[in-house]
Amino acid sequence: MRIIGHRGARNIWAENSVGGFYNVCGLGVDAVELDVHLSSDGEIMVIHDPLLDRTTDHKGPVGRMSREALGKVRLDDTLGETIPTLPEVLDVFGPTGIELEIEMKMDAFGNPYPGLLDKVIALVEARSMASRVVLTCFVPEVIEEIRAKAPGMRRLASVDRRSCEAFGGVDRTLRRFVDLGCIVAVEQSLLRLTVDRAVEIVGRDKLGAWVPNTVGELDYWLGQPISQITSDRPDLALQLRAARHG
C-alpha cells in the first residue's frame, strides 16, 4: 500500500508550500501530490485553486498575474512564504526518492492552460525525474493529451461523484480511464459504495482512495484491495501501515 501526501500534508502544514514539502520529506511517504497552474507570463505555479482567495492574502485568478506579481503573494499559515514555482518544488524533492503526482489544474474559467502540460513534461524530463512523476487530472481530454505527448509517463485519473455524473455513471467513468491506461484514484465516500465493482473494472494494483484522514478511515482503507491512499494526514497513514506490518 503506497501512502501519498495530499498537497504535501495539508492538515499538518500549509498546503503546496515549500516548508510543507520539506517537512513531508521527513515522514517517509512514498509520494507527494501537488497541483499546478500557469502565471500570465508562463511560469508553472504550485497552488491548488485557480483563485488566490482561499490560501493567500490576495484575491483573483492565478492566471492573471505574472510570476513577479505572484512572488509578492503570501501563503496563509506560513511565515511569509510565497507561492512556489514547480522548479522550486522539484529542487526540494530532487535529492529524495519520493515520487510526485502532479495534477494539471484548470484556470478560473474551467479551461486548460495553453502549454501547461508541455512545460511540465519538458521540466521533469530536463531534471531526469520523469520516471518518478505521475501526471494526473480529472479531465479525460487532458489524460488523452498526456498519453499522446508523454506515452512513457504514468497517468492517474481522479474520480468523484461530479465526474461520474458528467461521464455517465461510475462504470462508464472507470472504464474510460482504464482504457486510457490510468491509475484511478476515487474519492473515498464514492469508493466505499463501489469498491468491489471498482476492483473488478480497474484492478487492485491501479486503484486508489482519496482523501481518508481519520484513524478510522485510514484503517478501513488499509484493509481494502487497493494499491494507494492519498491523505492530508500521511503521518497517521504511515503509523497505521507500520502497525499492521509489525
C-alpha atoms as one frame of an Amber mdcrd trajectory, in Angstrom:
protein
   0.000   0.000   0.000   1.524   3.310  -1.118   0.967   6.365   1.080   0.751
   9.702  -0.729   0.830  13.094   0.971  -2.008  15.274  -0.381  -0.775  18.764
  -1.324   2.196  17.896   0.865   0.371  17.135   4.100  -2.289  19.831   4.168
  -3.776  19.019   7.573  -0.367  19.397   9.217   1.402  22.133   7.229   0.308
  24.785   4.748  -0.741  23.054   1.537   1.523  23.279  -1.503   4.152  25.246
   0.421   7.913  24.761   0.246   8.036  24.454   4.037   5.335  21.800   3.981
   7.115  19.919   1.197  10.418  19.919   3.101   8.620  18.643   6.199   6.728
  15.876   4.407  10.018  14.539   3.068  10.878  13.532   6.627   7.777  11.389
   7.130   8.709   8.516   4.847   5.867   8.914   2.331   6.021   7.017  -0.942
   4.803  10.001  -2.984   3.504  13.558  -2.726   0.590  15.045  -4.669   0.690
  18.690  -5.798  -1.178  20.981  -8.183  -0.033  23.298 -10.970  -1.351  26.411
 -12.714   0.294  28.897 -15.097   1.072  32.540 -14.365   0.178  35.116 -17.011
   3.782  35.028 -18.268   4.005  31.235 -18.432   5.639  30.178 -15.142   4.404
  26.924 -13.584   2.985  27.787 -10.164   2.228  25.210  -7.459  -1.153  26.024
  -5.923  -4.449  24.125  -5.784  -7.166  26.661  -6.544  -7.442  28.747  -9.722
  -8.171  31.681  -7.409  -5.837  33.105  -4.772  -8.658  33.801  -2.328  -8.680
  30.684  -0.104  -4.983  30.122   0.626  -3.282  33.533   0.263  -3.509  37.183
   1.262  -4.613  38.175  -2.258  -7.711  37.620  -4.399  -8.359  36.849  -8.046
  -7.222  34.336 -10.671  -3.694  32.928 -10.507  -3.520  33.044 -14.307  -3.996
  36.796 -14.498  -0.857  37.617 -12.508   2.771  37.486 -13.580   5.417  35.399
 -11.837   6.838  38.598 -10.359   3.457  39.710  -9.007   2.734  36.241  -7.597
   6.094  36.448  -5.830   4.544  39.143  -3.613   1.535  36.964  -2.669   1.871
  35.442   0.806   0.594  31.977   1.671  -1.664  31.704   4.698  -0.394  29.709
   7.683   3.266  30.249   6.787   5.962  32.627   7.981   5.777  34.787   4.874
   6.194  32.068   2.241   5.088  32.777  -1.310   3.518  30.504  -3.932   6.308
  28.191  -5.102   7.161  27.512  -8.718   7.427  23.936  -9.927  11.222  24.254
 -10.387  11.480  25.299  -6.718   9.416  22.282  -5.646  11.479  19.921  -7.791
  14.560  21.314  -6.028  13.042  20.055  -2.754  12.217  16.556  -4.000  15.049
  16.065  -6.480  17.562  14.623  -3.954  14.934  12.309  -2.405  13.481   9.078
  -3.735   9.940  10.382  -3.302   7.612  10.162  -6.284   5.446  13.098  -7.335
   1.868  13.164  -8.544   1.495  16.440 -10.440  -2.103  17.438 -11.117  -2.922
  19.554 -14.154  -5.440  22.130 -12.964  -7.884  24.225 -14.989  -7.950  28.028
 -14.978 -10.556  30.169 -13.215 -12.957  29.636 -16.128 -12.600  25.855 -16.259
 -10.277  25.797 -19.265  -6.916  24.015 -19.591  -3.937  26.376 -19.552  -2.394
  26.511 -23.040   1.081  24.986 -22.884   0.969  23.923 -19.221   1.319  20.216
 -19.925   4.161  20.747 -22.397   6.046  22.871 -19.877   5.615  20.303 -17.079
   6.757  17.417 -19.272   9.776  19.354 -20.516  10.778  20.346 -16.988  10.572
  16.893 -15.416  12.394  15.371 -18.377  15.135  18.015 -18.156  15.518  17.135
 -14.449  15.664  13.385 -15.290  12.651  12.891 -12.991  10.130  11.509 -15.497
  10.321   8.006 -14.007   9.368   9.430 -10.589   6.447  11.531 -11.828   2.792
  10.628 -12.331   0.765  13.189 -14.312  -2.807  13.485 -13.067  -6.097  15.154
 -13.960  -9.871  14.815 -13.597 -10.436  15.599 -17.292 -10.309  12.735 -19.834
  -9.211  15.018 -22.670  -6.186  16.115 -20.651  -5.355  12.475 -19.858  -5.559
  11.753 -23.598  -3.142  14.630 -24.225  -0.755  13.271 -21.588  -0.821   9.860
 -23.267  -0.124  11.427 -26.670   2.685  13.745 -25.541   4.366  11.611 -22.869
   3.395   7.993 -23.573   6.146   6.671 -21.328   4.989   8.590 -18.245   2.439
   7.225 -15.802  -1.044   8.731 -15.772  -3.566   8.982 -12.951  -7.216   9.945
 -13.223  -9.055  11.371 -10.221 -12.728  10.428  -9.956 -15.541  11.770  -7.778
 -19.339  11.959  -7.991 -19.209  15.013 -10.243 -17.013  13.088 -12.712 -19.451
  10.193 -12.726 -22.426  12.497 -13.300 -20.612  14.135 -16.219 -19.387  10.913
 -17.837 -22.462   8.706 -17.473 -22.077   6.830 -14.203 -19.399   5.015 -12.230
 -18.842   2.038 -14.519 -18.554   4.121 -17.665 -16.229   6.628 -15.970 -13.903
   3.940 -14.612 -13.789   2.113 -17.936 -12.993   5.312 -19.796  -9.932   5.925
 -17.646  -8.873   2.268 -17.670  -8.940   2.450 -21.478  -6.555   5.418 -21.205
  -4.090   3.329 -19.188  -4.574   5.181 -15.921  -4.128   4.569 -12.278  -7.572
   5.558 -10.941  -7.956   7.386  -7.618 -11.543   7.565  -6.374 -12.950   9.878
  -3.695 -13.340   7.704  -0.622 -17.082   8.048   0.073 -17.865   7.078  -3.521
 -15.350   4.236  -3.485 -16.852   2.786  -0.283 -20.099   2.240  -2.188 -18.443
   0.756  -5.263 -15.170  -0.830  -4.141 -15.956  -4.358  -5.361 -17.066  -3.100
  -8.762 -14.106  -0.717  -8.973 -11.637  -3.522  -8.233 -13.311  -5.610 -10.924
 -13.044  -2.843 -13.544  -9.756  -1.165 -12.586  -7.825  -3.908 -10.785  -6.480
  -3.540  -7.263  -2.960  -2.687  -8.496  -4.201   0.516 -10.170  -6.900   1.613
  -7.727  -6.533   4.240  -5.003  -8.630   6.184  -2.477  -8.596   9.913  -1.625
  -8.654  11.539   0.949  -9.144   9.477   4.112  -7.759  11.439   7.052  -9.019
   9.962  10.323  -7.667   6.874  12.058 -10.921   5.043  11.349 -10.959   5.950
   7.656  -7.300   5.161   7.141  -7.524   1.844   8.951 -10.505   0.864   6.798
  -8.704   1.600   3.527  -5.501  -0.097   4.628  -7.583  -3.266   4.761  -9.158
  -2.863   1.305  -7.956  -4.322  -2.033  -6.455  -1.082  -3.340  -2.867  -0.022
  -4.004  -2.614   3.553  -2.704  -4.054   6.036  -0.226  -3.799   9.798  -0.701
  -4.212  11.594   2.634  -3.971  15.010   4.263  -2.572  13.113   7.285   0.088
  10.870   5.761   1.765  10.686   9.164  -1.238   8.793  10.576  -1.443   6.600
   7.484   2.214   5.653   7.807   1.871   4.871  11.523  -1.146   2.633  10.889
   0.559   0.892   7.964   3.635   0.217  10.110   1.468  -1.154  12.939  -0.200
  -3.591  10.526   3.175  -4.923   9.440   4.517  -5.251  12.965
